[in-house]
Amino acid sequence: MIASELGTESPRLTLPVWPVWLAGALCELVCVPLRVEPPLYRRRVEFFTKSRAFDASRAGRELGFSPHVELEEGIHRTAVWYREQGLL
């Protein structure tokens, strides 16, 4: 949906996680004893592998919450704001 809103193609490249995670572990192994900030570490890799999707159904059940803006409209508004800020 985001790529469509921005008028671009969705990324097609996918990499297996294990080599990147291993590279992060090796960076930590080498950099930490030298007191150098690793350019890549395992926690950063895990950030990109975990789902960041949110579900408002519990908020609806327990608090009576219902979103006023649908996902597509929210993506559109966000893209407009980023363009206005010169970030896209």
PDB file of N, CA, C and O in Angstrom, chain B, residues numbered from 101:
ATOM      1  N   MET B 101       0.824  -1.186   0.000  1.00  0.00           N
ATOM      2  CA  MET B 101       0.000   0.000   0.000  1.00  0.00           C
ATOM      3  C   MET B 101       0.879   1.265   0.000  1.00  0.00           C
ATOM      4  O   MET B 101       0.569   2.254  -0.665  1.00  0.00           O
ATOM      5  N   ILE B 102       1.957   1.209   0.745  1.00  0.00           N
ATOM      6  CA  ILE B 102       2.845   2.374   0.816  1.00  0.00           C
ATOM      7  C   ILE B 102       3.513   2.612  -0.533  1.00  0.00           C
ATOM      8  O   ILE B 102       3.569   3.749  -1.001  1.00  0.00           O
ATOM      9  N   ALA B 103       4.019   1.554  -1.163  1.00  0.00           N
ATOM     10  CA  ALA B 103       4.658   1.706  -2.468  1.00  0.00           C
ATOM     11  C   ALA B 103       3.665   2.263  -3.483  1.00  0.00           C
ATOM     12  O   ALA B 103       4.019   3.127  -4.285  1.00  0.00           O
ATOM     13  N   SER B 104       2.451   1.785  -3.454  1.00  0.00           N
ATOM     14  CA  SER B 104       1.422   2.274  -4.359  1.00  0.00           C
ATOM     15  C   SER B 104       1.160   3.761  -4.129  1.00  0.00           C
ATOM     16  O   SER B 104       1.066   4.531  -5.084  1.00  0.00           O
ATOM     17  N   GLU B 105       1.045   4.161  -2.879  1.00  0.00           N
ATOM     18  CA  GLU B 105       0.822   5.576  -2.546  1.00  0.00           C
ATOM     19  C   GLU B 105       1.969   6.450  -3.037  1.00  0.00           C
ATOM     20  O   GLU B 105       1.748   7.577  -3.479  1.00  0.00           O
ATOM     21  N   LEU B 106       3.178   5.939  -2.960  1.00  0.00           N
ATOM     22  CA  LEU B 106       4.357   6.710  -3.367  1.00  0.00           C
ATOM     23  C   LEU B 106       4.646   6.596  -4.855  1.00  0.00           C
ATOM     24  O   LEU B 106       5.563   7.241  -5.363  1.00  0.00           O
ATOM     25  N   GLY B 107       3.859   5.770  -5.563  1.00  0.00           N
ATOM     26  CA  GLY B 107       4.049   5.614  -6.997  1.00  0.00           C
ATOM     27  C   GLY B 107       5.324   4.886  -7.352  1.00  0.00           C
ATOM     28  O   GLY B 107       5.983   5.221  -8.336  1.00  0.00           O
ATOM     29  N   THR B 108       5.670   3.908  -6.569  1.00  0.00           N
ATOM     30  CA  THR B 108       6.905   3.159  -6.805  1.00  0.00           C
ATOM     31  C   THR B 108       6.630   1.660  -6.684  1.00  0.00           C
ATOM     32  O   THR B 108       5.548   1.249  -6.266  1.00  0.00           O
ATOM     33  N   GLU B 109       7.601   0.870  -7.047  1.00  0.00           N
ATOM     34  CA  GLU B 109       7.480  -0.589  -6.947  1.00  0.00           C
ATOM     35  C   GLU B 109       7.792  -1.045  -5.522  1.00  0.00           C
ATOM     36  O   GLU B 109       8.607  -0.436  -4.829  1.00  0.00           O
ATOM     37  N   SER B 110       7.149  -2.096  -5.104  1.00  0.00           N
ATOM     38  CA  SER B 110       7.488  -2.704  -3.817  1.00  0.00           C
ATOM     39  C   SER B 110       8.863  -3.351  -3.915  1.00  0.00           C
ATOM     40  O   SER B 110       9.210  -3.884  -4.969  1.00  0.00           O
ATOM     41  N   PRO B 111       9.651  -3.320  -2.851  1.00  0.00           N
ATOM     42  CA  PRO B 111      10.960  -3.986  -2.885  1.00  0.00           C
ATOM     43  C   PRO B 111      10.794  -5.473  -3.177  1.00  0.00           C
ATOM     44  O   PRO B 111       9.909  -6.127  -2.626  1.00  0.00           O
ATOM     45  N   ARG B 112      11.632  -5.991  -4.028  1.00  0.00           N
ATOM     46  CA  ARG B 112      11.543  -7.410  -4.409  1.00  0.00           C
ATOM     47  C   ARG B 112      12.650  -8.251  -3.769  1.00  0.00           C
ATOM     48  O   ARG B 112      12.508  -9.467  -3.636  1.00  0.00           O
ATOM     49  N   LEU B 113      13.739  -7.616  -3.378  1.00  0.00           N
ATOM     50  CA  LEU B 113      14.872  -8.342  -2.837  1.00  0.00           C
ATOM     51  C   LEU B 113      14.577  -8.823  -1.422  1.00  0.00           C
ATOM     52  O   LEU B 113      14.188  -8.038  -0.557  1.00  0.00           O
ATOM     53  N   THR B 114      14.761 -10.090  -1.201  1.00  0.00           N
ATOM     54  CA  THR B 114      14.668 -10.636   0.154  1.00  0.00           C
ATOM     55  C   THR B 114      15.927 -11.439   0.428  1.00  0.00           C
ATOM     56  O   THR B 114      16.441 -12.137  -0.446  1.00  0.00           O
ATOM     57  N   LEU B 115      16.405 -11.329   1.633  1.00  0.00           N
ATOM     58  CA  LEU B 115      17.608 -12.048   2.040  1.00  0.00           C
ATOM     59  C   LEU B 115      17.260 -13.004   3.168  1.00  0.00           C
ATOM     60  O   LEU B 115      16.397 -12.702   3.992  1.00  0.00           O
ATOM     61  N   PRO B 116      17.921 -14.152   3.213  1.00  0.00           N
ATOM     62  CA  PRO B 116      17.716 -15.004   4.384  1.00  0.00           C
ATOM     63  C   PRO B 116      18.287 -14.303   5.615  1.00  0.00           C
ATOM     64  O   PRO B 116      19.301 -13.610   5.531  1.00  0.00           O
ATOM     65  N   VAL B 117      17.641 -14.485   6.735  1.00  0.00           N
ATOM     66  CA  VAL B 117      18.027 -13.770   7.950  1.00  0.00           C
ATOM     67  C   VAL B 117      19.335 -14.298   8.531  1.00  0.00           C
ATOM     68  O   VAL B 117      20.147 -13.511   9.017  1.00  0.00           O
ATOM     69  N   TRP B 118      19.555 -15.596   8.492  1.00  0.00           N
ATOM     70  CA  TRP B 118      20.679 -16.171   9.229  1.00  0.00           C
ATOM     71  C   TRP B 118      22.034 -15.601   8.842  1.00  0.00           C
ATOM     72  O   TRP B 118      22.845 -15.398   9.745  1.00  0.00           O
ATOM     73  N   PRO B 119      22.362 -15.317   7.554  1.00  0.00           N
ATOM     74  CA  PRO B 119      23.692 -14.756   7.283  1.00  0.00           C
ATOM     75  C   PRO B 119      23.850 -13.339   7.838  1.00  0.00           C
ATOM     76  O   PRO B 119      24.933 -12.962   8.285  1.00  0.00           O
ATOM     77  N   VAL B 120      22.769 -12.558   7.808  1.00  0.00           N
ATOM     78  CA  VAL B 120      22.835 -11.198   8.325  1.00  0.00           C
ATOM     79  C   VAL B 120      22.973 -11.232   9.847  1.00  0.00           C
ATOM     80  O   VAL B 120      23.746 -10.469  10.427  1.00  0.00           O
ATOM     81  N   TRP B 121      22.213 -12.125  10.486  1.00  0.00           N
ATOM     82  CA  TRP B 121      22.300 -12.269  11.945  1.00  0.00           C
ATOM     83  C   TRP B 121      23.709 -12.726  12.339  1.00  0.00           C
ATOM     84  O   TRP B 121      24.274 -12.236  13.317  1.00  0.00           O
ATOM     85  N   LEU B 122      24.262 -13.651  11.588  1.00  0.00           N
ATOM     86  CA  LEU B 122      25.620 -14.133  11.849  1.00  0.00           C
ATOM     87  C   LEU B 122      26.635 -13.003  11.671  1.00  0.00           C
ATOM     88  O   LEU B 122      27.574 -12.881  12.458  1.00  0.00           O
ATOM     89  N   ALA B 123      26.452 -12.190  10.652  1.00  0.00           N
ATOM     90  CA  ALA B 123      27.343 -11.039  10.454  1.00  0.00           C
ATOM     91  C   ALA B 123      27.243 -10.080  11.638  1.00  0.00           C
ATOM     92  O   ALA B 123      28.252  -9.526  12.076  1.00  0.00           O
ATOM     93  N   GLY B 124      26.027  -9.883  12.159  1.00  0.00           N
ATOM     94  CA  GLY B 124      25.849  -9.039  13.344  1.00  0.00           C
ATOM     95  C   GLY B 124      26.576  -9.613  14.545  1.00  0.00           C
ATOM     96  O   GLY B 124      27.228  -8.882  15.290  1.00  0.00           O
ATOM     97  N   ALA B 125      26.465 -10.921  14.735  1.00  0.00           N
ATOM     98  CA  ALA B 125      27.154 -11.572  15.853  1.00  0.00           C
ATOM     99  C   ALA B 125      28.669 -11.424  15.719  1.00  0.00           C
ATOM    100  O   ALA B 125      29.359 -11.171  16.707  1.00  0.00           O
ATOM    101  N   LEU B 126      29.184 -11.580  14.506  1.00  0.00           N
ATOM    102  CA  LEU B 126      30.620 -11.431  14.286  1.00  0.00           C
ATOM    103  C   LEU B 126      31.073  -9.988  14.526  1.00  0.00           C
ATOM    104  O   LEU B 126      32.141  -9.750  15.089  1.00  0.00           O
ATOM    105  N   CYS B 127      30.249  -9.030  14.091  1.00  0.00           N
ATOM    106  CA  CYS B 127      30.587  -7.621  14.348  1.00  0.00           C
ATOM    107  C   CYS B 127      30.676  -7.368  15.847  1.00  0.00           C
ATOM    108  O   CYS B 127      31.599  -6.703  16.317  1.00  0.00           O
ATOM    109  N   GLU B 128      29.715  -7.900  16.592  1.00  0.00           N
ATOM    110  CA  GLU B 128      29.739  -7.733  18.049  1.00  0.00           C
ATOM    111  C   GLU B 128      30.993  -8.381  18.637  1.00  0.00           C
ATOM    112  O   GLU B 128      31.666  -7.793  19.483  1.00  0.00           O
ATOM    113  N   LEU B 129      31.298  -9.584  18.187  1.00  0.00           N
ATOM    114  CA  LEU B 129      32.443 -10.330  18.706  1.00  0.00           C
ATOM    115  C   LEU B 129      33.753  -9.572  18.502  1.00  0.00           C
ATOM    116  O   LEU B 129      34.628  -9.587  19.368  1.00  0.00           O
ATOM    117  N   VAL B 130      33.880  -8.915  17.360  1.00  0.00           N
ATOM    118  CA  VAL B 130      35.112  -8.191  17.050  1.00  0.00           C
ATOM    119  C   VAL B 130      35.110  -6.785  17.663  1.00  0.00           C
ATOM    120  O   VAL B 130      36.109  -6.360  18.244  1.00  0.00           O
ATOM    121  N   CYS B 131      34.005  -6.076  17.537  1.00  0.00           N
ATOM    122  CA  CYS B 131      33.964  -4.661  17.921  1.00  0.00           C
ATOM    123  C   CYS B 131      33.865  -4.419  19.426  1.00  0.00           C
ATOM    124  O   CYS B 131      34.510  -3.509  19.945  1.00  0.00           O
ATOM    125  N   VAL B 132      33.075  -5.211  20.125  1.00  0.00           N
ATOM    126  CA  VAL B 132      32.846  -4.948  21.550  1.00  0.00           C
ATOM    127  C   VAL B 132      34.140  -4.990  22.360  1.00  0.00           C
ATOM    128  O   VAL B 132      34.375  -4.080  23.155  1.00  0.00           O
ATOM    129  N   PRO B 133      34.993  -6.010  22.195  1.00  0.00           N
ATOM    130  CA  PRO B 133      36.250  -5.991  22.966  1.00  0.00           C
ATOM    131  C   PRO B 133      37.152  -4.803  22.630  1.00  0.00           C
ATOM    132  O   PRO B 133      37.964  -4.384  23.455  1.00  0.00           O
ATOM    133  N   LEU B 134      37.010  -4.265  21.426  1.00  0.00           N
ATOM    134  CA  LEU B 134      37.810  -3.120  21.011  1.00  0.00           C
ATOM    135  C   LEU B 134      37.149  -1.791  21.389  1.00  0.00           C
ATOM    136  O   LEU B 134      37.677  -0.718  21.097  1.00  0.00           O
ATOM    137  N   ARG B 135      36.001  -1.880  22.036  1.00  0.00           N
ATOM    138  CA  ARG B 135      35.220  -0.698  22.448  1.00  0.00           C
ATOM    139  C   ARG B 135      34.848   0.177  21.256  1.00  0.00           C
ATOM    140  O   ARG B 135      34.902   1.406  21.313  1.00  0.00           O
ATOM    141  N   VAL B 136      34.471  -0.498  20.180  1.00  0.00           N
ATOM    142  CA  VAL B 136      34.008   0.165  18.964  1.00  0.00           C
ATOM    143  C   VAL B 136      32.537  -0.179  18.794  1.00  0.00           C
ATOM    144  O   VAL B 136      32.140  -1.332  18.964  1.00  0.00           O
ATOM    145  N   GLU B 137      31.728   0.820  18.458  1.00  0.00           N
ATOM    146  CA  GLU B 137      30.304   0.578  18.220  1.00  0.00           C
ATOM    147  C   GLU B 137      30.149  -0.290  16.973  1.00  0.00           C
ATOM    148  O   GLU B 137      30.579   0.115  15.893  1.00  0.00           O
ATOM    149  N   PRO B 138      29.545  -1.472  17.097  1.00  0.00           N
ATOM    150  CA  PRO B 138      29.386  -2.341  15.921  1.00  0.00           C
ATOM    151  C   PRO B 138      28.471  -1.684  14.884  1.00  0.00           C
ATOM    152  O   PRO B 138      27.441  -1.120  15.253  1.00  0.00           O
ATOM    153  N   PRO B 139      28.822  -1.744  13.606  1.00  0.00           N
ATOM    154  CA  PRO B 139      27.938  -1.188  12.575  1.00  0.00           C
ATOM    155  C   PRO B 139      26.671  -2.023  12.402  1.00  0.00           C
ATOM    156  O   PRO B 139      25.655  -1.533  11.910  1.00  0.00           O
ATOM    157  N   LEU B 140      26.745  -3.273  12.806  1.00  0.00           N
ATOM    158  CA  LEU B 140      25.603  -4.180  12.714  1.00  0.00           C
ATOM    159  C   LEU B 140      25.646  -5.082  13.939  1.00  0.00           C
ATOM    160  O   LEU B 140      26.705  -5.597  14.299  1.00  0.00           O
ATOM    161  N   TYR B 141      24.513  -5.271  14.570  1.00  0.00           N
ATOM    162  CA  TYR B 141      24.461  -6.194  15.688  1.00  0.00           C
ATOM    163  C   TYR B 141      23.143  -6.949  15.663  1.00  0.00           C
ATOM    164  O   TYR B 141      22.194  -6.538  14.995  1.00  0.00           O
ATOM    165  N   ARG B 142      23.089  -8.058  16.399  1.00  0.00           N
ATOM    166  CA  ARG B 142      21.958  -8.971  16.329  1.00  0.00           C
ATOM    167  C   ARG B 142      20.627  -8.298  16.651  1.00  0.00           C
ATOM    168  O   ARG B 142      19.619  -8.596  16.011  1.00  0.00           O
ATOM    169  N   ARG B 143      20.606  -7.409  17.617  1.00  0.00           N
ATOM    170  CA  ARG B 143      19.359  -6.747  17.997  1.00  0.00           C
ATOM    171  C   ARG B 143      18.800  -5.921  16.837  1.00  0.00           C
ATOM    172  O   ARG B 143      17.586  -5.863  16.644  1.00  0.00           O
ATOM    173  N   ARG B 144      19.675  -5.291  16.074  1.00  0.00           N
ATOM    174  CA  ARG B 144      19.227  -4.505  14.916  1.00  0.00           C
ATOM    175  C   ARG B 144      18.619  -5.422  13.857  1.00  0.00           C
ATOM    176  O   ARG B 144      17.619  -5.066  13.234  1.00  0.00           O
ATOM    177  N   VAL B 145      19.205  -6.586  13.649  1.00  0.00           N
ATOM    178  CA  VAL B 145      18.658  -7.545  12.686  1.00  0.00           C
ATOM    179  C   VAL B 145      17.281  -7.996  13.144  1.00  0.00           C
ATOM    180  O   VAL B 145      16.360  -8.088  12.333  1.00  0.00           O
ATOM    181  N   GLU B 146      17.128  -8.279  14.433  1.00  0.00           N
ATOM    182  CA  GLU B 146      15.845  -8.738  14.955  1.00  0.00           C
ATOM    183  C   GLU B 146      14.759  -7.672  14.794  1.00  0.00           C
ATOM    184  O   GLU B 146      13.590  -8.011  14.614  1.00  0.00           O
ATOM    185  N   PHE B 147      15.124  -6.401  14.856  1.00  0.00           N
ATOM    186  CA  PHE B 147      14.157  -5.332  14.650  1.00  0.00           C
ATOM    187  C   PHE B 147      13.467  -5.477  13.304  1.00  0.00           C
ATOM    188  O   PHE B 147      12.262  -5.250  13.196  1.00  0.00           O
ATOM    189  N   PHE B 148      14.220  -5.854  12.277  1.00  0.00           N
ATOM    190  CA  PHE B 148      13.661  -5.964  10.932  1.00  0.00           C
ATOM    191  C   PHE B 148      12.942  -7.285  10.679  1.00  0.00           C
ATOM    192  O   PHE B 148      12.249  -7.412   9.669  1.00  0.00           O
ATOM    193  N   THR B 149      13.081  -8.258  11.551  1.00  0.00           N
ATOM    194  CA  THR B 149      12.443  -9.547  11.329  1.00  0.00           C
ATOM    195  C   THR B 149      11.135  -9.707  12.098  1.00  0.00           C
ATOM    196  O   THR B 149      10.365 -10.625  11.816  1.00  0.00           O
ATOM    197  N   LYS B 150      10.873  -8.836  13.058  1.00  0.00           N
ATOM    198  CA  LYS B 150       9.644  -8.951  13.853  1.00  0.00           C
ATOM    199  C   LYS B 150       8.525  -8.150  13.214  1.00  0.00           C
ATOM    200  O   LYS B 150       8.750  -7.088  12.633  1.00  0.00           O
ATOM    201  N   SER B 151       7.328  -8.672  13.330  1.00  0.00           N
ATOM    202  CA  SER B 151       6.169  -7.981  12.778  1.00  0.00           C
ATOM    203  C   SER B 151       5.898  -6.701  13.571  1.00  0.00           C
ATOM    204  O   SER B 151       5.936  -6.698  14.802  1.00  0.00           O
ATOM    205  N   ARG B 152       5.630  -5.641  12.859  1.00  0.00           N
ATOM    206  CA  ARG B 152       5.286  -4.358  13.486  1.00  0.00           C
ATOM    207  C   ARG B 152       3.811  -4.021  13.241  1.00  0.00           C
ATOM    208  O   ARG B 152       3.395  -2.875  13.412  1.00  0.00           O
ATOM    209  N   ALA B 153       3.031  -5.017  12.842  1.00  0.00           N
ATOM    210  CA  ALA B 153       1.615  -4.802  12.580  1.00  0.00           C
ATOM    211  C   ALA B 153       0.861  -4.670  13.904  1.00  0.00           C
ATOM    212  O   ALA B 153       1.125  -5.397  14.862  1.00  0.00           O
ATOM    213  N   PHE B 154      -0.066  -3.741  13.935  1.00  0.00           N
ATOM    214  CA  PHE B 154      -0.871  -3.526  15.127  1.00  0.00           C
ATOM    215  C   PHE B 154      -2.307  -3.925  14.854  1.00  0.00           C
ATOM    216  O   PHE B 154      -2.790  -3.821  13.726  1.00  0.00           O
ATOM    217  N   ASP B 155      -2.977  -4.380  15.884  1.00  0.00           N
ATOM    218  CA  ASP B 155      -4.368  -4.794  15.791  1.00  0.00           C
ATOM    219  C   ASP B 155      -5.144  -4.040  16.864  1.00  0.00           C
ATOM    220  O   ASP B 155      -4.852  -4.162  18.053  1.00  0.00           O
ATOM    221  N   ALA B 156      -6.127  -3.264  16.439  1.00  0.00           N
ATOM    222  CA  ALA B 156      -6.888  -2.438  17.378  1.00  0.00           C
ATOM    223  C   ALA B 156      -8.113  -3.154  17.934  1.00  0.00           C
ATOM    224  O   ALA B 156      -8.920  -2.535  18.628  1.00  0.00           O
ATOM    225  N   SER B 157      -8.270  -4.454  17.644  1.00  0.00           N
ATOM    226  CA  SER B 157      -9.489  -5.143  18.076  1.00  0.00           C
ATOM    227  C   SER B 157      -9.625  -5.187  19.599  1.00  0.00           C
ATOM    228  O   SER B 157     -10.731  -5.045  20.119  1.00  0.00           O
ATOM    229  N   ARG B 158      -8.536  -5.379  20.311  1.00  0.00           N
ATOM    230  CA  ARG B 158      -8.620  -5.399  21.779  1.00  0.00           C
ATOM    231  C   ARG B 158      -9.030  -4.024  22.321  1.00  0.00           C
ATOM    232  O   ARG B 158      -9.848  -3.930  23.236  1.00  0.00           O
ATOM    233  N   ALA B 159      -8.459  -2.967  21.751  1.00  0.00           N
ATOM    234  CA  ALA B 159      -8.844  -1.614  22.165  1.00  0.00           C
ATOM    235  C   ALA B 159     -10.325  -1.380  21.878  1.00  0.00           C
ATOM    236  O   ALA B 159     -11.005  -0.684  22.633  1.00  0.00           O
ATOM    237  N   GLY B 160     -10.818  -1.956  20.798  1.00  0.00           N
ATOM    238  CA  GLY B 160     -12.239  -1.841  20.483  1.00  0.00           C
ATOM    239  C   GLY B 160     -13.099  -2.571  21.490  1.00  0.00           C
ATOM    240  O   GLY B 160     -14.113  -2.044  21.946  1.00  0.00           O
ATOM    241  N   ARG B 161     -12.699  -3.788  21.841  1.00  0.00           N
ATOM    242  CA  ARG B 161     -13.470  -4.593  22.799  1.00  0.00           C
ATOM    243  C   ARG B 161     -13.457  -3.977  24.190  1.00  0.00           C
ATOM    244  O   ARG B 161     -14.504  -3.831  24.821  1.00  0.00           O
ATOM    245  N   GLU B 162     -12.274  -3.616  24.663  1.00  0.00           N
ATOM    246  CA  GLU B 162     -12.144  -3.186  26.053  1.00  0.00           C
ATOM    247  C   GLU B 162     -12.407  -1.701  26.281  1.00  0.00           C
ATOM    248  O   GLU B 162     -12.839  -1.305  27.363  1.00  0.00           O
ATOM    249  N   LEU B 163     -12.153  -0.886  25.275  1.00  0.00           N
ATOM    250  CA  LEU B 163     -12.274   0.557  25.461  1.00  0.00           C
ATOM    251  C   LEU B 163     -13.317   1.215  24.562  1.00  0.00           C
ATOM    252  O   LEU B 163     -13.607   2.405  24.688  1.00  0.00           O
ATOM    253  N   GLY B 164     -13.878   0.412  23.646  1.00  0.00           N
ATOM    254  CA  GLY B 164     -14.844   0.977  22.713  1.00  0.00           C
ATOM    255  C   GLY B 164     -14.203   1.821  21.626  1.00  0.00           C
ATOM    256  O   GLY B 164     -14.878   2.632  20.991  1.00  0.00           O
ATOM    257  N   PHE B 165     -12.911   1.641  21.404  1.00  0.00           N
ATOM    258  CA  PHE B 165     -12.179   2.423  20.409  1.00  0.00           C
ATOM    259  C   PHE B 165     -12.553   1.986  19.009  1.00  0.00           C
ATOM    260  O   PHE B 165     -12.652   0.791  18.728  1.00  0.00           O
ATOM    261  N   SER B 166     -12.757   2.944  18.141  1.00  0.00           N
ATOM    262  CA  SER B 166     -12.879   2.645  16.709  1.00  0.00           C
ATOM    263  C   SER B 166     -12.091   3.723  15.967  1.00  0.00           C
ATOM    264  O   SER B 166     -12.273   4.914  16.218  1.00  0.00           O
ATOM    265  N   PRO B 167     -11.226   3.308  15.064  1.00  0.00           N
ATOM    266  CA  PRO B 167     -10.393   4.278  14.367  1.00  0.00           C
ATOM    267  C   PRO B 167     -11.233   5.195  13.484  1.00  0.00           C
ATOM    268  O   PRO B 167     -12.202   4.760  12.862  1.00  0.00           O
ATOM    269  N   HIS B 168     -10.854   6.451  13.440  1.00  0.00           N
ATOM    270  CA  HIS B 168     -11.557   7.425  12.604  1.00  0.00           C
ATOM    271  C   HIS B 168     -10.938   7.529  11.220  1.00  0.00           C
ATOM    272  O   HIS B 168     -11.548   8.072  10.299  1.00  0.00           O
ATOM    273  N   VAL B 169      -9.733   7.009  11.077  1.00  0.00           N
ATOM    274  CA  VAL B 169      -9.023   7.076   9.797  1.00  0.00           C
ATOM    275  C   VAL B 169      -8.677   5.651   9.384  1.00  0.00           C
ATOM    276  O   VAL B 169      -8.052   4.910  10.143  1.00  0.00           O
ATOM    277  N   GLU B 170      -9.086   5.277   8.183  1.00  0.00           N
ATOM    278  CA  GLU B 170      -8.753   3.952   7.657  1.00  0.00           C
ATOM    279  C   GLU B 170      -7.269   3.915   7.276  1.00  0.00           C
ATOM    280  O   GLU B 170      -6.645   4.959   7.081  1.00  0.00           O
ATOM    281  N   LEU B 171      -6.721   2.722   7.173  1.00  0.00           N
ATOM    282  CA  LEU B 171      -5.294   2.549   6.901  1.00  0.00           C
ATOM    283  C   LEU B 171      -4.858   3.262   5.629  1.00  0.00           C
ATOM    284  O   LEU B 171      -3.858   3.980   5.640  1.00  0.00           O
ATOM    285  N   GLU B 172      -5.590   3.077   4.532  1.00  0.00           N
ATOM    286  CA  GLU B 172      -5.197   3.720   3.271  1.00  0.00           C
ATOM    287  C   GLU B 172      -5.148   5.241   3.410  1.00  0.00           C
ATOM    288  O   GLU B 172      -4.212   5.876   2.925  1.00  0.00           O
ATOM    289  N   GLU B 173      -6.143   5.827   4.062  1.00  0.00           N
ATOM    290  CA  GLU B 173      -6.168   7.272   4.256  1.00  0.00           C
ATOM    291  C   GLU B 173      -5.019   7.713   5.154  1.00  0.00           C
ATOM    292  O   GLU B 173      -4.413   8.757   4.913  1.00  0.00           O
ATOM    293  N   GLY B 174      -4.710   6.931   6.188  1.00  0.00           N
ATOM    294  CA  GLY B 174      -3.588   7.256   7.070  1.00  0.00           C
ATOM    295  C   GLY B 174      -2.262   7.239   6.334  1.00  0.00           C
ATOM    296  O   GLY B 174      -1.410   8.099   6.556  1.00  0.00           O
ATOM    297  N   ILE B 175      -2.089   6.251   5.452  1.00  0.00           N
ATOM    298  CA  ILE B 175      -0.863   6.183   4.646  1.00  0.00           C
ATOM    299  C   ILE B 175      -0.791   7.400   3.725  1.00  0.00           C
ATOM    300  O   ILE B 175       0.270   8.006   3.574  1.00  0.00           O
ATOM    301  N   HIS B 176      -1.907   7.751   3.117  1.00  0.00           N
ATOM    302  CA  HIS B 176      -1.933   8.925   2.239  1.00  0.00           C
ATOM    303  C   HIS B 176      -1.561  10.188   3.009  1.00  0.00           C
ATOM    304  O   HIS B 176      -0.712  10.957   2.558  1.00  0.00           O
ATOM    305  N   ARG B 177      -2.185  10.411   4.163  1.00  0.00           N
ATOM    306  CA  ARG B 177      -1.891  11.605   4.961  1.00  0.00           C
ATOM    307  C   ARG B 177      -0.425  11.645   5.387  1.00  0.00           C
ATOM    308  O   ARG B 177       0.204  12.703   5.389  1.00  0.00           O
ATOM    309  N   THR B 178       0.104  10.487   5.744  1.00  0.00           N
ATOM    310  CA  THR B 178       1.502  10.417   6.166  1.00  0.00           C
ATOM    311  C   THR B 178       2.427  10.774   5.009  1.00  0.00           C
ATOM    312  O   THR B 178       3.382  11.530   5.187  1.00  0.00           O
ATOM    313  N   ALA B 179       2.145  10.230   3.814  1.00  0.00           N
ATOM    314  CA  ALA B 179       2.971  10.531   2.640  1.00  0.00           C
ATOM    315  C   ALA B 179       2.905  12.013   2.305  1.00  0.00           C
ATOM    316  O   ALA B 179       3.923  12.619   1.968  1.00  0.00           O
ATOM    317  N   VAL B 180       1.710  12.606   2.394  1.00  0.00           N
ATOM    318  CA  VAL B 180       1.571  14.043   2.133  1.00  0.00           C
ATOM    319  C   VAL B 180       2.429  14.831   3.118  1.00  0.00           C
ATOM    320  O   VAL B 180       3.141  15.754   2.723  1.00  0.00           O
ATOM    321  N   TRP B 181       2.363  14.471   4.397  1.00  0.00           N
ATOM    322  CA  TRP B 181       3.150  15.185   5.409  1.00  0.00           C
ATOM    323  C   TRP B 181       4.647  15.063   5.130  1.00  0.00           C
ATOM    324  O   TRP B 181       5.372  16.055   5.193  1.00  0.00           O
ATOM    325  N   TYR B 182       5.109  13.858   4.823  1.00  0.00           N
ATOM    326  CA  TYR B 182       6.530  13.668   4.514  1.00  0.00           C
ATOM    327  C   TYR B 182       6.942  14.503   3.307  1.00  0.00           C
ATOM    328  O   TYR B 182       8.031  15.079   3.298  1.00  0.00           O
ATOM    329  N   ARG B 183       6.088  14.577   2.290  1.00  0.00           N
ATOM    330  CA  ARG B 183       6.414  15.416   1.123  1.00  0.00           C
ATOM    331  C   ARG B 183       6.483  16.884   1.503  1.00  0.00           C
ATOM    332  O   ARG B 183       7.396  17.597   1.086  1.00  0.00           O
ATOM    333  N   GLU B 184       5.512  17.339   2.302  1.00  0.00           N
ATOM    334  CA  GLU B 184       5.493  18.741   2.732  1.00  0.00           C
ATOM    335  C   GLU B 184       6.747  19.095   3.544  1.00  0.00           C
ATOM    336  O   GLU B 184       7.221  20.230   3.491  1.00  0.00           O
ATOM    337  N   GLN B 185       7.273  18.140   4.281  1.00  0.00           N
ATOM    338  CA  GLN B 185       8.461  18.359   5.089  1.00  0.00           C
ATOM    339  C   GLN B 185       9.753  18.227   4.285  1.00  0.00           C
ATOM    340  O   GLN B 185      10.845  18.462   4.803  1.00  0.00           O
ATOM    341  N   GLY B 186       9.615  17.849   3.021  1.00  0.00           N
ATOM    342  CA  GLY B 186      10.795  17.668   2.176  1.00  0.00           C
ATOM    343  C   GLY B 186      11.548  16.388   2.481  1.00  0.00           C
ATOM    344  O   GLY B 186      12.732  16.269   2.168  1.00  0.00           O
ATOM    345  N   LEU B 187      10.864  15.433   3.089  1.00  0.00           N
ATOM    346  CA  LEU B 187      11.525  14.175   3.454  1.00  0.00           C
ATOM    347  C   LEU B 187      11.339  13.092   2.393  1.00  0.00           C
ATOM    348  O   LEU B 187      11.943  12.023   2.489  1.00  0.00           O
ATOM    349  N   LEU B 188      10.523  13.355   1.399  1.00  0.00           N
ATOM    350  CA  LEU B 188      10.350  12.424   0.281  1.00  0.00           C
ATOM    351  C   LEU B 188      10.626  13.147  -1.025  1.00  0.00           C
ATOM    352  O   LEU B 188      10.536  12.546  -2.095  1.00  0.00           O
TER     353      LEU B 188
END
